[in-house]
Amino acid sequence: MDYETYRKKYFTEPAPEPRFKFVGLFGTTLYFQDYEAAVDYYQLVLGPPAYVEGESTKGWRIGDTWLTLLRGVGGSPLNVEVMIITDTPREADRLQRAFIEAGGQGPEPIDTLMYEPIRMCSVTDPFGTNLLIYCPTT
């Protein structure tokens, strides 16, 4: 299906008016019972955190937002998918490979339609958190 057909099939026209004046999302916070192992994994891929608060909070700048890891008592995050946008499809592939080489799992990248044409690279980290790395292809 081409993108124009996709838009006509799945998007509401005219788009509904937002109920609030959003600026964006500030970030994503993930809680891990095995916090040290989670920090080691994300640090292996993303490098040292840009924010460190004591022994229970680490944060990485991802574009104009934050990915924060906190020590949690409930285990790994469930029913969550963290979406990470890269600059190019090649960079999406490279980031997915880095997560997999560090111990994550994921299928081959695909080009698909999700709000817009994108390169999609899924990964599940060793703690069960789903990451969707993508880049618009238009």
Secondary structure, 3 states (H helix, E strand, C coil): CCHHHHHHHHCCCCCCCCCCCCCCCCEEEEEECCHHHHHHHHHHHHCCCCEEECCCEEEEEECCEEEEEEECCCCCCCCCEEEEECCCHHHHHHHHHHHHHCCCECCCCEEEECCCEEEEEEEECCCCCEEEEEEECC
